[in-house]
Amino acid sequence: MVVTCVHIHVKEEFVEQFKEASLENHLGSIQEVGNYRFDVLQDVEDPTRFLLYEVFDSQEAIIEHKKTSHYLKWREKVDDWMAERRKGIRYEIIAPSSPELW
């Protein structure tokens, strides 16, 4: 399994639009084959900062995710709303130790 945490800083005037677009992307992503989680989180102290917590079963599933219409639509829509370039960091799962425990 592959976890990616995507750190996003949105311009203040686009926060609500970003949330709406990200919810739409979330709803499509959680239906994809190979997706375990696709969480959209907002920083409590700085509401212009978001974290996407994405868990896919393989690199191939991530590649397929990036071809989906909901992802491509989200990426294009939110691009100009970013205060800075988004940053994805990959993680290896230590626990839970198997997909059955998710």
Secondary structure, 3 states (H helix, E strand, C coil): CEEEEEEEEECHHHHHHHHHHHHHHHHHHCCCCCEEEEEEEECCCCCCEEEEEEEECCHHHHHHHCCCHHHHHHHHHHHHHECCCCEEEEECCCCCCCHHHC
